[in-house]
Amino acid sequence: MRRLWFRSTKRVISISVSDDIADFLSKQQNTSAFVSDLVRKAMVAEEKPVEHAEAPEPAKPQAEWTKEMERLWQKRRYFVARYTDKFSELEDRWLDLHFGDSGYAGEEEEWEKALAELPPEVKEYFNEVLGLSPAGELPNAVLCSYISRVEKEREVEQKESLVDKYGGNPDEVIWHGLTRGDIMRLFQSDKHYTVQDVASELGISYDQAYKHIVPWLKAQGIRIG
């Protein structure tokens, strides 16, 4: 490699080129256009920052699903089926208390009060889950794996609950951005509504409600007339 020097209108520029290019340039009588392009490309290459590939984050260790974890999981399934909403609400409080960041005054007292509404075996279950990690230590891989599965299962359960409640996918768009969930959460099948009620609840005009929403609500079993 050899370094060549070129004078532009305002400054002297140097670039490194291979020997064969340097020899070629030395034999040319008029190299301004060629050199200008060469200099431009060289300057872009020299000024371009070197990109360093970021090291990938190490994969989080995944604990094997043990017999003890499966035993606790079967207990949870029983409680979900037996106590449904009460257990779901209690589990919400438990997750927030031990793994959330709410930390408001009286949180633990509220948890204990809600826990008292269910049999002692439920409290024993939660204590056993916490026992997957040694006392006084941060949650280990085993406990983290179990809680991760609980949270994923809760997402599925909540989705299924909303589908049952609203008669279909709550995110289904019915008209102009209004979803099934947006509409159905405002109306109850055991009540009677007028078209104006529908328009007022949804913030749309009477004509829009009559043409686009009322027929759909009637098909869902909502009484309007």
ChimeraX commands (.cxc) that place a marker at each C-alpha (Angstrom):
marker #1 position 0.00,0.00,0.00 radius 0.5
marker #1 position 1.14,3.56,-0.76 radius 0.5
marker #1 position -0.27,6.89,0.40 radius 0.5
marker #1 position -0.99,9.50,-2.29 radius 0.5
marker #1 position -1.50,13.22,-1.67 radius 0.5
marker #1 position -3.92,15.39,-3.67 radius 0.5
marker #1 position -4.60,19.09,-3.42 radius 0.5
marker #1 position -8.24,20.17,-3.64 radius 0.5
marker #1 position -9.38,23.78,-3.83 radius 0.5
marker #1 position -9.34,24.12,-0.03 radius 0.5
marker #1 position -7.20,21.37,1.46 radius 0.5
marker #1 position -4.71,18.61,0.87 radius 0.5
marker #1 position -6.18,15.11,0.98 radius 0.5
marker #1 position -4.29,11.85,1.37 radius 0.5
marker #1 position -5.56,8.36,0.73 radius 0.5
marker #1 position -4.01,4.92,0.87 radius 0.5
marker #1 position -4.14,2.94,-2.35 radius 0.5
marker #1 position -2.61,-0.29,-3.57 radius 0.5
marker #1 position 0.66,-0.18,-5.49 radius 0.5
marker #1 position -0.94,-1.04,-8.84 radius 0.5
marker #1 position -3.38,1.88,-8.57 radius 0.5
marker #1 position -0.57,4.24,-7.53 radius 0.5
marker #1 position 1.49,3.18,-10.58 radius 0.5
marker #1 position -1.48,3.69,-12.87 radius 0.5
marker #1 position -2.18,7.18,-11.53 radius 0.5
marker #1 position 1.46,8.25,-11.89 radius 0.5
marker #1 position 1.27,7.57,-15.65 radius 0.5
marker #1 position -1.91,9.62,-16.23 radius 0.5
marker #1 position -1.71,13.20,-17.55 radius 0.5
marker #1 position -5.18,14.22,-16.40 radius 0.5
marker #1 position -6.55,12.28,-13.50 radius 0.5
marker #1 position -8.81,14.87,-11.89 radius 0.5
marker #1 position -12.16,13.17,-12.55 radius 0.5
marker #1 position -10.86,9.73,-11.70 radius 0.5
marker #1 position -9.04,10.94,-8.61 radius 0.5
marker #1 position -12.01,12.99,-7.42 radius 0.5
marker #1 position -14.24,9.94,-7.51 radius 0.5
marker #1 position -11.56,7.81,-5.88 radius 0.5
marker #1 position -11.01,10.38,-3.14 radius 0.5
marker #1 position -14.74,10.69,-2.53 radius 0.5
marker #1 position -15.18,6.95,-2.12 radius 0.5
marker #1 position -12.11,6.70,0.09 radius 0.5
marker #1 position -13.33,9.52,2.35 radius 0.5
marker #1 position -16.75,7.88,2.73 radius 0.5
marker #1 position -15.08,4.60,3.65 radius 0.5
marker #1 position -12.77,6.27,6.16 radius 0.5
marker #1 position -15.53,8.35,7.77 radius 0.5
marker #1 position -18.02,5.49,8.09 radius 0.5
marker #1 position -18.06,4.34,11.71 radius 0.5
marker #1 position -17.12,0.77,12.38 radius 0.5
marker #1 position -20.14,-1.18,13.48 radius 0.5
marker #1 position -19.58,-3.71,16.20 radius 0.5
marker #1 position -22.06,-6.53,16.44 radius 0.5
marker #1 position -23.67,-6.65,19.84 radius 0.5
marker #1 position -23.10,-9.86,21.72 radius 0.5
marker #1 position -26.37,-11.83,21.98 radius 0.5
marker #1 position -27.93,-11.97,25.41 radius 0.5
marker #1 position -27.32,-15.27,27.13 radius 0.5
marker #1 position -30.33,-17.55,27.09 radius 0.5
marker #1 position -32.18,-17.70,30.37 radius 0.5
marker #1 position -31.90,-21.11,32.00 radius 0.5
marker #1 position -35.05,-23.19,31.75 radius 0.5
marker #1 position -35.76,-25.53,34.64 radius 0.5
marker #1 position -37.08,-29.00,33.95 radius 0.5
marker #1 position -40.73,-29.54,34.81 radius 0.5
marker #1 position -40.48,-31.74,37.89 radius 0.5
marker #1 position -42.97,-34.09,39.53 radius 0.5
marker #1 position -43.40,-31.58,42.35 radius 0.5
marker #1 position -44.21,-28.81,39.87 radius 0.5
marker #1 position -46.73,-31.07,38.14 radius 0.5
marker #1 position -48.34,-31.94,41.49 radius 0.5
marker #1 position -48.79,-28.25,42.27 radius 0.5
marker #1 position -50.08,-27.58,38.77 radius 0.5
marker #1 position -52.79,-30.20,39.17 radius 0.5
marker #1 position -53.77,-28.56,42.46 radius 0.5
marker #1 position -54.06,-25.24,40.69 radius 0.5
marker #1 position -56.23,-26.73,37.96 radius 0.5
marker #1 position -58.56,-28.09,40.63 radius 0.5
marker #1 position -58.82,-24.70,42.35 radius 0.5
marker #1 position -59.45,-22.91,39.05 radius 0.5
marker #1 position -62.29,-25.32,38.24 radius 0.5
marker #1 position -63.72,-25.35,41.79 radius 0.5
marker #1 position -63.46,-21.71,42.82 radius 0.5
marker #1 position -63.23,-19.98,39.40 radius 0.5
marker #1 position -63.42,-16.17,39.81 radius 0.5
marker #1 position -62.60,-16.20,43.54 radius 0.5
marker #1 position -59.40,-18.15,42.96 radius 0.5
marker #1 position -58.49,-16.01,39.93 radius 0.5
marker #1 position -58.85,-12.80,41.96 radius 0.5
marker #1 position -56.86,-14.32,44.82 radius 0.5
marker #1 position -54.10,-15.43,42.46 radius 0.5
marker #1 position -54.00,-11.90,41.04 radius 0.5
marker #1 position -53.35,-10.51,44.52 radius 0.5
marker #1 position -50.77,-13.19,45.25 radius 0.5
marker #1 position -48.81,-12.51,42.06 radius 0.5
marker #1 position -48.83,-8.76,42.74 radius 0.5
marker #1 position -47.82,-9.28,46.36 radius 0.5
marker #1 position -44.86,-11.55,45.70 radius 0.5
marker #1 position -43.79,-10.79,42.12 radius 0.5
marker #1 position -45.29,-7.39,41.28 radius 0.5
marker #1 position -44.17,-3.87,42.08 radius 0.5
marker #1 position -47.37,-2.28,43.43 radius 0.5
marker #1 position -46.34,-2.34,47.09 radius 0.5
marker #1 position -49.21,-0.18,48.39 radius 0.5
marker #1 position -50.11,0.07,52.06 radius 0.5
marker #1 position -52.45,-2.69,53.19 radius 0.5
marker #1 position -51.69,-4.96,50.22 radius 0.5
marker #1 position -50.78,-7.94,52.39 radius 0.5
marker #1 position -53.83,-7.42,54.64 radius 0.5
marker #1 position -56.12,-7.44,51.60 radius 0.5
marker #1 position -54.48,-10.64,50.41 radius 0.5
marker #1 position -55.01,-12.33,53.78 radius 0.5
marker #1 position -58.64,-11.19,53.87 radius 0.5
marker #1 position -59.32,-12.59,50.39 radius 0.5
marker #1 position -57.45,-15.79,51.28 radius 0.5
marker #1 position -59.68,-16.34,54.31 radius 0.5
marker #1 position -62.70,-16.73,52.01 radius 0.5
marker #1 position -61.30,-19.98,50.62 radius 0.5
marker #1 position -60.37,-23.26,52.37 radius 0.5
marker #1 position -56.95,-23.64,54.09 radius 0.5
marker #1 position -55.76,-25.97,51.32 radius 0.5
marker #1 position -55.58,-22.96,49.00 radius 0.5
marker #1 position -53.22,-21.14,51.35 radius 0.5
marker #1 position -51.15,-24.33,51.62 radius 0.5
marker #1 position -50.89,-24.43,47.82 radius 0.5
marker #1 position -49.49,-20.89,47.58 radius 0.5
marker #1 position -47.00,-21.62,50.36 radius 0.5
marker #1 position -45.87,-24.76,48.55 radius 0.5
marker #1 position -45.32,-22.80,45.33 radius 0.5
marker #1 position -43.12,-20.31,47.19 radius 0.5
marker #1 position -41.32,-23.31,48.67 radius 0.5
marker #1 position -39.99,-24.15,45.20 radius 0.5
marker #1 position -37.36,-21.49,45.96 radius 0.5
marker #1 position -35.31,-21.83,49.18 radius 0.5
marker #1 position -36.49,-19.56,51.99 radius 0.5
marker #1 position -34.86,-16.14,52.05 radius 0.5
marker #1 position -33.48,-16.44,48.51 radius 0.5
marker #1 position -34.52,-14.77,45.27 radius 0.5
marker #1 position -36.83,-16.84,43.02 radius 0.5
marker #1 position -34.76,-19.58,41.42 radius 0.5
marker #1 position -35.15,-21.09,37.96 radius 0.5
marker #1 position -37.68,-23.66,39.19 radius 0.5
marker #1 position -40.00,-21.09,40.76 radius 0.5
marker #1 position -39.58,-18.71,37.82 radius 0.5
marker #1 position -40.54,-21.48,35.38 radius 0.5
marker #1 position -43.64,-22.30,37.38 radius 0.5
marker #1 position -44.76,-18.66,37.67 radius 0.5
marker #1 position -44.10,-18.14,33.96 radius 0.5
marker #1 position -46.44,-21.02,33.14 radius 0.5
marker #1 position -49.06,-19.64,35.55 radius 0.5
marker #1 position -48.96,-16.24,33.82 radius 0.5
marker #1 position -49.23,-17.79,30.34 radius 0.5
marker #1 position -52.14,-19.94,31.47 radius 0.5
marker #1 position -53.87,-16.92,32.98 radius 0.5
marker #1 position -53.63,-15.10,29.64 radius 0.5
marker #1 position -55.37,-18.04,27.96 radius 0.5
marker #1 position -58.02,-18.27,30.70 radius 0.5
marker #1 position -58.75,-14.54,30.58 radius 0.5
marker #1 position -59.02,-14.61,26.79 radius 0.5
marker #1 position -61.44,-17.55,26.93 radius 0.5
marker #1 position -63.44,-15.78,29.64 radius 0.5
marker #1 position -63.81,-12.66,27.48 radius 0.5
marker #1 position -64.82,-14.76,24.47 radius 0.5
marker #1 position -67.56,-16.38,26.57 radius 0.5
marker #1 position -68.64,-13.06,28.04 radius 0.5
marker #1 position -68.86,-11.20,24.74 radius 0.5
marker #1 position -69.92,-14.11,22.54 radius 0.5
marker #1 position -66.75,-14.00,20.42 radius 0.5
marker #1 position -63.34,-12.45,20.03 radius 0.5
marker #1 position -63.45,-9.16,21.99 radius 0.5
marker #1 position -60.97,-7.59,19.54 radius 0.5
marker #1 position -63.19,-8.22,16.50 radius 0.5
marker #1 position -63.92,-4.88,14.82 radius 0.5
marker #1 position -67.66,-4.41,14.26 radius 0.5
marker #1 position -67.82,-0.92,12.78 radius 0.5
marker #1 position -65.40,2.01,12.43 radius 0.5
marker #1 position -62.92,0.83,15.05 radius 0.5
marker #1 position -65.57,-0.23,17.57 radius 0.5
marker #1 position -64.78,-3.76,18.69 radius 0.5
marker #1 position -67.06,-6.46,20.00 radius 0.5
marker #1 position -65.64,-5.84,23.48 radius 0.5
marker #1 position -66.14,-2.06,23.23 radius 0.5
marker #1 position -69.81,-2.55,22.43 radius 0.5
marker #1 position -70.82,-5.58,24.47 radius 0.5
marker #1 position -69.33,-4.36,27.74 radius 0.5
marker #1 position -71.90,-1.52,27.66 radius 0.5
marker #1 position -75.04,-3.61,27.24 radius 0.5
marker #1 position -76.68,-6.45,29.15 radius 0.5
marker #1 position -79.01,-9.11,27.81 radius 0.5
marker #1 position -81.48,-8.76,30.70 radius 0.5
marker #1 position -82.14,-5.06,30.01 radius 0.5
marker #1 position -84.08,-3.17,27.36 radius 0.5
marker #1 position -82.52,-0.29,25.34 radius 0.5
marker #1 position -83.64,2.29,22.80 radius 0.5
marker #1 position -81.72,3.28,19.68 radius 0.5
marker #1 position -80.90,6.58,21.38 radius 0.5
marker #1 position -79.47,4.65,24.35 radius 0.5
marker #1 position -77.11,2.84,21.98 radius 0.5
marker #1 position -76.09,6.06,20.25 radius 0.5
marker #1 position -75.42,7.83,23.56 radius 0.5
marker #1 position -73.41,4.97,25.06 radius 0.5
marker #1 position -71.17,4.68,21.99 radius 0.5
marker #1 position -70.91,8.41,21.24 radius 0.5
marker #1 position -72.28,8.12,17.72 radius 0.5
marker #1 position -75.28,9.58,15.92 radius 0.5
marker #1 position -78.79,8.11,16.05 radius 0.5
marker #1 position -78.60,7.27,12.34 radius 0.5
marker #1 position -75.22,5.52,12.72 radius 0.5
marker #1 position -76.46,3.51,15.68 radius 0.5
marker #1 position -79.66,2.52,13.86 radius 0.5
marker #1 position -77.90,1.43,10.65 radius 0.5
marker #1 position -74.67,-0.14,11.88 radius 0.5
marker #1 position -74.91,-1.16,15.54 radius 0.5
marker #1 position -78.53,-1.94,16.46 radius 0.5
marker #1 position -78.95,-4.82,13.96 radius 0.5
marker #1 position -75.71,-6.37,15.22 radius 0.5
marker #1 position -76.70,-5.96,18.89 radius 0.5
marker #1 position -80.06,-7.60,18.23 radius 0.5
marker #1 position -78.24,-10.55,16.68 radius 0.5
marker #1 position -76.28,-10.87,19.94 radius 0.5
marker #1 position -79.51,-11.13,21.94 radius 0.5
marker #1 position -79.65,-7.51,23.20 radius 0.5
marker #1 position -83.21,-6.17,23.33 radius 0.5
marker #1 position -83.64,-2.85,21.52 radius 0.5
marker #1 position -86.81,-1.14,20.44 radius 0.5
marker link #1:1,2 radius 0.2
marker link #1:2,3 radius 0.2
marker link #1:3,4 radius 0.2
marker link #1:4,5 radius 0.2
marker link #1:5,6 radius 0.2
marker link #1:6,7 radius 0.2
marker link #1:7,8 radius 0.2
marker link #1:8,9 radius 0.2
marker link #1:9,10 radius 0.2
marker link #1:10,11 radius 0.2
marker link #1:11,12 radius 0.2
marker link #1:12,13 radius 0.2
marker link #1:13,14 radius 0.2
marker link #1:14,15 radius 0.2
marker link #1:15,16 radius 0.2
marker link #1:16,17 radius 0.2
marker link #1:17,18 radius 0.2
marker link #1:18,19 radius 0.2
marker link #1:19,20 radius 0.2
marker link #1:20,21 radius 0.2
marker link #1:21,22 radius 0.2
marker link #1:22,23 radius 0.2
marker link #1:23,24 radius 0.2
marker link #1:24,25 radius 0.2
marker link #1:25,26 radius 0.2
marker link #1:26,27 radius 0.2
marker link #1:27,28 radius 0.2
marker link #1:28,29 radius 0.2
marker link #1:29,30 radius 0.2
marker link #1:30,31 radius 0.2
marker link #1:31,32 radius 0.2
marker link #1:32,33 radius 0.2
marker link #1:33,34 radius 0.2
marker link #1:34,35 radius 0.2
marker link #1:35,36 radius 0.2
marker link #1:36,37 radius 0.2
marker link #1:37,38 radius 0.2
marker link #1:38,39 radius 0.2
marker link #1:39,40 radius 0.2
marker link #1:40,41 radius 0.2
marker link #1:41,42 radius 0.2
marker link #1:42,43 radius 0.2
marker link #1:43,44 radius 0.2
marker link #1:44,45 radius 0.2
marker link #1:45,46 radius 0.2
marker link #1:46,47 radius 0.2
marker link #1:47,48 radius 0.2
marker link #1:48,49 radius 0.2
marker link #1:49,50 radius 0.2
marker link #1:50,51 radius 0.2
marker link #1:51,52 radius 0.2
marker link #1:52,53 radius 0.2
marker link #1:53,54 radius 0.2
marker link #1:54,55 radius 0.2
marker link #1:55,56 radius 0.2
marker link #1:56,57 radius 0.2
marker link #1:57,58 radius 0.2
marker link #1:58,59 radius 0.2
marker link #1:59,60 radius 0.2
marker link #1:60,61 radius 0.2
marker link #1:61,62 radius 0.2
marker link #1:62,63 radius 0.2
marker link #1:63,64 radius 0.2
marker link #1:64,65 radius 0.2
marker link #1:65,66 radius 0.2
marker link #1:66,67 radius 0.2
marker link #1:67,68 radius 0.2
marker link #1:68,69 radius 0.2
marker link #1:69,70 radius 0.2
marker link #1:70,71 radius 0.2
marker link #1:71,72 radius 0.2
marker link #1:72,73 radius 0.2
marker link #1:73,74 radius 0.2
marker link #1:74,75 radius 0.2
marker link #1:75,76 radius 0.2
marker link #1:76,77 radius 0.2
marker link #1:77,78 radius 0.2
marker link #1:78,79 radius 0.2
marker link #1:79,80 radius 0.2
marker link #1:80,81 radius 0.2
marker link #1:81,82 radius 0.2
marker link #1:82,83 radius 0.2
marker link #1:83,84 radius 0.2
marker link #1:84,85 radius 0.2
marker link #1:85,86 radius 0.2
marker link #1:86,87 radius 0.2
marker link #1:87,88 radius 0.2
marker link #1:88,89 radius 0.2
marker link #1:89,90 radius 0.2
marker link #1:90,91 radius 0.2
marker link #1:91,92 radius 0.2
marker link #1:92,93 radius 0.2
marker link #1:93,94 radius 0.2
marker link #1:94,95 radius 0.2
marker link #1:95,96 radius 0.2
marker link #1:96,97 radius 0.2
marker link #1:97,98 radius 0.2
marker link #1:98,99 radius 0.2
marker link #1:99,100 radius 0.2
marker link #1:100,101 radius 0.2
marker link #1:101,102 radius 0.2
marker link #1:102,103 radius 0.2
marker link #1:103,104 radius 0.2
marker link #1:104,105 radius 0.2
marker link #1:105,106 radius 0.2
marker link #1:106,107 radius 0.2
marker link #1:107,108 radius 0.2
marker link #1:108,109 radius 0.2
marker link #1:109,110 radius 0.2
marker link #1:110,111 radius 0.2
marker link #1:111,112 radius 0.2
marker link #1:112,113 radius 0.2
marker link #1:113,114 radius 0.2
marker link #1:114,115 radius 0.2
marker link #1:115,116 radius 0.2
marker link #1:116,117 radius 0.2
marker link #1:117,118 radius 0.2
marker link #1:118,119 radius 0.2
marker link #1:119,120 radius 0.2
marker link #1:120,121 radius 0.2
marker link #1:121,122 radius 0.2
marker link #1:122,123 radius 0.2
marker link #1:123,124 radius 0.2
marker link #1:124,125 radius 0.2
marker link #1:125,126 radius 0.2
marker link #1:126,127 radius 0.2
marker link #1:127,128 radius 0.2
marker link #1:128,129 radius 0.2
marker link #1:129,130 radius 0.2
marker link #1:130,131 radius 0.2
marker link #1:131,132 radius 0.2
marker link #1:132,133 radius 0.2
marker link #1:133,134 radius 0.2
marker link #1:134,135 radius 0.2
marker link #1:135,136 radius 0.2
marker link #1:136,137 radius 0.2
marker link #1:137,138 radius 0.2
marker link #1:138,139 radius 0.2
marker link #1:139,140 radius 0.2
marker link #1:140,141 radius 0.2
marker link #1:141,142 radius 0.2
marker link #1:142,143 radius 0.2
marker link #1:143,144 radius 0.2
marker link #1:144,145 radius 0.2
marker link #1:145,146 radius 0.2
marker link #1:146,147 radius 0.2
marker link #1:147,148 radius 0.2
marker link #1:148,149 radius 0.2
marker link #1:149,150 radius 0.2
marker link #1:150,151 radius 0.2
marker link #1:151,152 radius 0.2
marker link #1:152,153 radius 0.2
marker link #1:153,154 radius 0.2
marker link #1:154,155 radius 0.2
marker link #1:155,156 radius 0.2
marker link #1:156,157 radius 0.2
marker link #1:157,158 radius 0.2
marker link #1:158,159 radius 0.2
marker link #1:159,160 radius 0.2
marker link #1:160,161 radius 0.2
marker link #1:161,162 radius 0.2
marker link #1:162,163 radius 0.2
marker link #1:163,164 radius 0.2
marker link #1:164,165 radius 0.2
marker link #1:165,166 radius 0.2
marker link #1:166,167 radius 0.2
marker link #1:167,168 radius 0.2
marker link #1:168,169 radius 0.2
marker link #1:169,170 radius 0.2
marker link #1:170,171 radius 0.2
marker link #1:171,172 radius 0.2
marker link #1:172,173 radius 0.2
marker link #1:173,174 radius 0.2
marker link #1:174,175 radius 0.2
marker link #1:175,176 radius 0.2
marker link #1:176,177 radius 0.2
marker link #1:177,178 radius 0.2
marker link #1:178,179 radius 0.2
marker link #1:179,180 radius 0.2
marker link #1:180,181 radius 0.2
marker link #1:181,182 radius 0.2
marker link #1:182,183 radius 0.2
marker link #1:183,184 radius 0.2
marker link #1:184,185 radius 0.2
marker link #1:185,186 radius 0.2
marker link #1:186,187 radius 0.2
marker link #1:187,188 radius 0.2
marker link #1:188,189 radius 0.2
marker link #1:189,190 radius 0.2
marker link #1:190,191 radius 0.2
marker link #1:191,192 radius 0.2
marker link #1:192,193 radius 0.2
marker link #1:193,194 radius 0.2
marker link #1:194,195 radius 0.2
marker link #1:195,196 radius 0.2
marker link #1:196,197 radius 0.2
marker link #1:197,198 radius 0.2
marker link #1:198,199 radius 0.2
marker link #1:199,200 radius 0.2
marker link #1:200,201 radius 0.2
marker link #1:201,202 radius 0.2
marker link #1:202,203 radius 0.2
marker link #1:203,204 radius 0.2
marker link #1:204,205 radius 0.2
marker link #1:205,206 radius 0.2
marker link #1:206,207 radius 0.2
marker link #1:207,208 radius 0.2
marker link #1:208,209 radius 0.2
marker link #1:209,210 radius 0.2
marker link #1:210,211 radius 0.2
marker link #1:211,212 radius 0.2
marker link #1:212,213 radius 0.2
marker link #1:213,214 radius 0.2
marker link #1:214,215 radius 0.2
marker link #1:215,216 radius 0.2
marker link #1:216,217 radius 0.2
marker link #1:217,218 radius 0.2
marker link #1:218,219 radius 0.2
marker link #1:219,220 radius 0.2
marker link #1:220,221 radius 0.2
marker link #1:221,222 radius 0.2
marker link #1:222,223 radius 0.2
marker link #1:223,224 radius 0.2
marker link #1:224,225 radius 0.2
view
